[in-house]
Every structure is written in C-alpha cells, then in structure tokens.
C-alpha cells in the first residue's frame, strides 16, 4: 500500500511538472510520455481535476500522432488552483511577488522598511501582507507556501546563520514565521532564490548545470544542477563573489582583498568611473544604467569603467566555469546594464580563457527584473509542493 501511495504521488507530480513545462497535452500524450496505462492516467487526471490543479482545455484540443477519430480534449495546468508568495527582505525594503500554479507572476509590490529591522518586525510585515491577500476570495485557502529570501547565509533548515546588514545571527526564521502564518515556509539566500527562479520559470533554460551571478552592492552566486539548487554540505554553497581575481585589490566585505565582489560591485564601478576619492554619497543603484548610457555614447571614462568591470568578471567567471562546466551563465542584479553593454566581449573573453576542448557557456541576462529574488523565493515554495525534481527515490539498502 505504501508503494502504491508513493507511486501515485510521484505520477501526479510527473503530470503537473510536464503540463507546467510543456503546456497543453492530451491524456494519450501524457500516458505515452510517462509510460503509464490509459486507465492509470484517467484515474490520476480525474483526481487532479477534482483538486482543482488540472483543467480541460477545449480551446486547445490536440490529436496525438497515433490517435484516430475525434481530437482528444487537451489538459492544462489550472493556474488558479494554487498560489505561492515570495518575499525578498532587503536592507531597506521588502518586495513581494505572488505566483500561480503555472509559476507565472500574478502580482508584485514593494515597501520601504527600517534598515535596522529585527526578525520579529520582518515576520510582522510578512504576516500582515499574507493576511491581506487571504481577504481576497481568489487566494483564500489557496496560498500553499511562502518563500522568503535574504542577503544572508542560510542553512538547509531555514536558520539564518548570518545577515550582517541587519545584525541577525543564528535566527530560526522559518520556524518563527511558520508559527505566525501557519503555512509551509522556506528560507533561502537571495542569489540562490533569484537563480532558481530564472531556471524554474523558463523551461527553455537547461537545468543540467546553470550558474547565476547577482551583481549589485555585493556579488552572490548559485548553481542549479539537475533542476535543484546546489547547496553544498551545510546549505551555504554559492559564495561565488569571493573568488579571487586580483592579487592586490580592494578589501572585500569578507575581509580578504581582490575578491570578485570587491572588483565588480556598485562601489567598484563608482571607483572606476568617478575615481576613488570622488565617489558620491547615497544610493548607487542608478549608476550602472548611467555609465552604460554614457559608454554607448562613446564617453571615454564610461567606456573604460565598463571595460574594467567586464575584465574582472571574465577572470572570475573563467575560473568558476572551469570548475562547474555549465551550459548557461545568467547575470542579474543592478550591475546588469554594464554587462549587457559588454556582453559580446565577456562571452569572447570566457571562450578564450577556458581550457581547450571545454565548451564555453552561453552568457544570458536575467529576465525577471527588480522582483527577481521575490519571484525566485515563490518558485522555491512552488517547487517544494508540486515539482517532480524535489523527489529523490533511493535504491533499497542491501544487507549481506
């Protein structure tokens, strides 16, 4: 009985994952792709329809290659069958993104918060927003998970090990939030979340091995391997911003000198463009766009600053690519305008820098925009509820 229950669960996830990634399909097509009998598919589909997760799509009827007679009724994900909330806790703002069962963004918003927010105040902000959503009949009883992301070291079990900007250390944030909203909660590093969201929402991106770099005030990274985040032994893998690219570079937030982060973040761009003694006070978030625009107009200082950022990133990425052998590298974060401007040069530098015979990855720019971390956090909650790749089937242990 236990094996039958597990098989049914895995088959249901297989159907949902297939429909989410491939779109409309007939029962016969699903049966062929999953190597299941038509009778089994009928039982599984009927159950998913009853639960409101799958719907018949008369507008998209399909005829499979071996089907005769009337076209079969298409089946599709019922996008309104479930929702997942993603939350990005930044240093001075909180961003929210709600996605549906098809992993499409339904709504997003942003609010400013005090830079000295505590775990308790962050929980209050999230809980207030969550309860407001539940007042809407469209979402009542349908928000099945909440993902939260922070610029912090986060362990596998949702403990925030270190959130330097807010002064959090060893905070059991998943537990704290779950006690308040009584819904499954998942806590993740911001770059991890943004990386996962890029791959999860774009089925055309290879999930065999994709790397992601978020470049802004800091530089975070992540690897998606076989549809899963690579977290390492303790959940803190992906500190790609601390690969060394200069022998005598600027001091990094980690305490070392010459890290990729200290050479390609917003302050590094400001040093290169304005000069080390003329960096303006305040938010530098708009600087990459300004420098990229000036570089496109041929301004020498902007051209050199953009080229310097590209040179440093190419050095770091060449080492990272050699270690991971990804098919795709995605760049995101506020520094994106600079690397979009230098994309061809960056691609060429990495191709010439990797070992002969190694296939250089495709360099892509993030498509999720300002809410990338919040959307990514929501996709992690979605993944933990309805994606087949979350399931690991272990071989039975053999005893002598």
PyMOL commands that set and color helices and strands:
alter all, ss='L'
color gray80, all
select helices_A, chain A and resi 2-22+27-34+38-50+79-81+119-134+173-181+190-201+240-242+260-264+266-274+287-296+300-324+336-341+343-353+369-386+388-390
alter helices_A, ss='H'
color red, helices_A
select strands_A, chain A and resi 54-62+72-77+83-89+93-100+105-112+143-150+153-154+159-163+168-172+185-189+209-215+219-225+228-229+328-332+362-365
alter strands_A, ss='S'
color yellow, strands_A
deselect
rebuild
show_as cartoon
